[in-house]
Amino acid sequence: MRKKIVAGNWKMNTLPTEGASLAKEIVEKFDTKDVDLIIAPPFTHIGAISKVLINSQVKLSAQNMAKEDFGAFTGEISGEMLKSLDVEYVIIGHSERRSYYEETNSILFAKIRKALSVGLIPIYCVGENLEERESGNYFNVIKNQLEDGVFGLSKEDFSKLVIAYEPVWAIGTGRTASPVQAQEVHAFIRKMVGDKYELSTSENLSILYGGSCKPSNAKELFSKEDIDGGLIGGAALNANDFVEIAKSF
């Protein structure tokens, strides 16, 4: 049975003390045993927040990582550094990394392999922009992101991933893919995985929806057969909203 997951991407928000307080509030409010709740704060917060999460059900993620182990890479953070701070997950390929920092599928594949090599669980993001959605080309976009970004992995390594579908046109815009639109893409991803690997691999893969998911629409989204949770942006910065989303299954 695949995991139900709600992951909160804080992006470049909160100061370290604010982040620690928010994490503490989330820990205090969250008591849903059958959902994996994950928070991804800025790098500057991870050390303090890892201490807040000790003995809690809430898991810790990073928002990004380097594809290298160590060396002269100013400003980068390695997977080993993250592991040393009890980070379990890492978001790779978020649309903002792809668009603002020109991270290609080949770069992301290298990051995923590095993350897996140090024992981190990648949350690999795929999704189309507005032009690609309106042109009807979105299936090809996602197909390429899967084939070039993760399908070079062995079945064993692929089975450790979480996939997040994030329609870029619905991130921070207030627009949301309808549950039918989201389910259509999630089902497409699951079928591609089954065709590439095998049915059991696709059936055990958790696929999250990321795109203006909030308490008011989470229940309907999560009721769809192939939607296993959410990668949450703005709503993850409010403890009540974030925990309510996790209770929407």
C-alpha positions in Angstrom: 0.0 0.0 0.0 1.5 3.3 -1.0 2.2 6.1 1.5 -0.1 9.1 1.9 2.2 12.1 2.1 1.8 15.8 2.7 5.0 17.8 2.2 5.3 21.6 3.0 7.8 23.6 0.9 8.5 26.8 2.8 10.6 28.2 -0.1 12.4 31.4 0.9 10.1 32.3 3.8 10.5 32.8 7.6 13.5 33.6 9.7 15.2 30.8 11.6 13.4 31.6 14.9 10.1 31.9 13.2 10.6 28.6 11.4 11.4 26.8 14.6 8.3 28.2 16.2 6.2 27.1 13.2 7.7 23.6 13.2 6.9 23.3 16.9 3.3 24.3 16.3 3.0 21.8 13.5 4.4 19.0 15.7 1.9 19.9 18.5 -1.1 19.9 16.2 -0.3 16.9 14.1 -1.6 13.5 15.3 -2.6 11.7 12.1 -0.8 8.4 12.2 -1.5 7.1 8.6 0.0 10.2 6.8 3.6 11.1 6.4 3.9 14.8 7.2 7.1 16.5 5.8 8.4 20.1 6.1 11.1 21.6 3.9 12.4 24.8 5.5 15.2 27.0 4.1 18.8 25.6 4.6 19.4 28.1 7.4 16.7 26.6 9.6 17.5 22.9 9.2 19.8 22.5 12.2 17.4 24.1 14.7 14.3 22.4 13.2 15.9 19.0 13.2 16.0 19.3 17.0 12.4 20.4 17.2 11.3 17.3 15.3 13.1 14.7 17.5 10.7 12.1 18.7 7.9 13.6 16.5 6.0 12.1 13.6 7.0 15.1 11.3 9.8 14.4 8.9 12.4 16.9 7.6 13.2 17.7 3.9 15.6 20.0 2.1 14.5 22.1 -0.8 17.5 21.4 -3.0 21.0 19.9 -2.9 24.2 19.8 -5.0 25.0 17.0 -7.4 28.6 17.0 -6.1 29.9 15.5 -2.8 32.2 18.3 -1.8 34.7 20.9 -3.1 34.9 24.4 -4.6 31.2 24.9 -5.1 30.4 28.2 -3.4 26.9 28.4 -2.0 26.1 24.7 -2.5 24.9 22.2 0.1 25.8 18.5 -0.2 23.7 15.5 0.5 26.1 14.4 3.2 25.7 17.7 4.9 21.9 17.3 4.9 22.1 13.7 6.2 24.3 14.9 9.1 21.4 17.1 10.2 18.8 14.2 10.1 17.2 15.3 6.8 15.3 12.4 5.2 13.9 13.9 2.0 15.0 16.4 -0.6 12.9 18.2 -3.2 14.6 18.0 -6.6 13.4 19.6 -9.9 10.9 22.1 -8.5 9.6 24.3 -11.3 11.3 27.4 -9.7 14.7 25.6 -9.9 14.0 24.6 -13.5 12.9 28.1 -14.6 14.9 30.5 -12.4 18.2 28.5 -12.3 17.9 26.6 -15.6 18.3 23.2 -14.0 17.9 20.7 -16.8 16.7 17.1 -16.6 20.3 15.8 -16.8 21.3 18.0 -13.9 18.3 16.8 -11.9 19.1 13.2 -12.7 22.6 13.6 -11.3 21.2 15.2 -8.2 18.7 12.3 -7.7 21.5 9.7 -8.1 23.6 11.6 -5.5 20.7 11.9 -3.1 20.0 8.2 -3.3 23.6 7.4 -2.8 23.6 9.1 0.6 20.3 7.7 1.7 18.0 10.7 1.0 14.6 10.2 -0.5 14.1 12.5 -3.5 10.7 14.2 -4.2 11.1 14.7 -7.9 8.9 17.4 -9.4 7.4 17.4 -12.9 4.9 19.7 -14.6 4.0 22.0 -17.4 3.7 25.7 -17.8 0.6 27.6 -19.0 1.7 27.6 -22.7 2.4 23.9 -22.6 -1.0 23.2 -21.0 -3.0 25.4 -23.4 -1.2 23.9 -26.4 -2.1 20.4 -25.3 1.6 19.4 -25.1 1.7 18.8 -21.4 1.8 15.0 -21.7 5.0 15.2 -23.8 6.6 17.7 -21.4 6.0 15.3 -18.4 7.1 12.3 -20.5 10.4 14.0 -21.2 10.9 15.0 -17.6 10.4 11.4 -16.5 12.4 9.8 -19.2 15.4 12.2 -18.9 15.1 12.9 -15.2 14.5 9.5 -13.5 14.0 6.6 -16.0 17.7 6.0 -16.1 17.4 4.6 -12.5 17.2 0.9 -11.7 13.9 -0.4 -10.6 15.2 -0.7 -7.0 16.4 2.9 -6.9 13.3 4.3 -8.7 11.1 2.6 -6.0 12.6 4.9 -3.4 11.3 8.0 -5.1 8.3 10.2 -4.5 7.0 12.1 -7.6 5.2 15.5 -7.4 3.1 16.8 -10.2 3.0 20.5 -10.1 1.2 22.4 -12.9 3.4 25.5 -13.1 0.4 27.6 -14.1 -1.3 26.8 -10.7 1.6 27.6 -8.4 1.2 30.9 -6.5 -1.5 32.1 -9.0 -4.5 31.1 -7.0 -5.5 28.9 -9.9 -5.8 25.2 -9.3 -5.9 22.2 -11.6 -9.3 20.7 -11.2 -9.4 17.3 -9.5 -10.2 15.8 -12.9 -7.2 17.5 -14.6 -4.9 16.5 -11.7 -6.1 12.9 -11.7 -5.6 12.7 -15.5 -1.9 13.6 -15.2 -1.3 11.4 -12.1 -2.8 8.4 -13.9 -0.6 9.2 -16.9 2.5 9.2 -14.7 1.6 6.0 -13.0 1.0 4.3 -16.3 4.4 5.5 -17.7 6.1 4.1 -14.6 4.3 0.8 -14.9 5.2 0.5 -18.6 8.9 1.3 -17.8 9.3 -0.8 -14.7 6.4 -3.0 -13.7 2.9 -2.8 -12.3 4.0 -3.3 -8.6 6.5 -0.4 -8.9 3.8 2.0 -10.2 1.2 0.8 -7.7 3.6 1.5 -4.8 4.7 4.9 -6.1 3.4 7.9 -4.1 2.5 10.8 -6.5 1.7 14.2 -4.9 -0.2 17.1 -6.3 1.4 20.5 -6.0 -0.4 23.6 -7.1 -2.4 25.9 -4.8 -3.6 23.0 -2.7 -5.3 24.2 0.5 -7.8 23.0 3.1 -10.8 24.0 1.0 -9.8 21.7 -2.0 -7.5 19.1 -0.5 -10.2 16.6 0.3 -11.6 16.5 -3.3 -8.1 16.3 -4.8 -7.0 13.5 -2.4 -10.1 11.5 -3.1 -8.9 10.8 -6.6 -7.5 7.3 -7.2 -4.0 8.3 -8.2 -3.4 11.4 -6.0 -1.5 10.3 -2.9 -1.1 13.7 -1.2 0.3 17.1 -1.8 3.4 19.2 -2.1 2.1 22.3 -0.4 3.4 25.9 -0.8 1.7 28.9 0.8 -0.6 26.9 3.0 2.4 25.1 4.6 3.3 28.4 6.3 0.2 28.2 8.5 0.2 25.4 11.0 -3.6 25.0 11.1 -4.0 25.0 7.4 -1.1 22.6 6.9 -2.3 20.1 9.4 -5.9 20.4 8.1 -4.6 19.4 4.7 -3.0 16.3 6.2 -6.4 15.3 7.7 -8.1 15.6 4.3 -7.7 11.9 3.2 
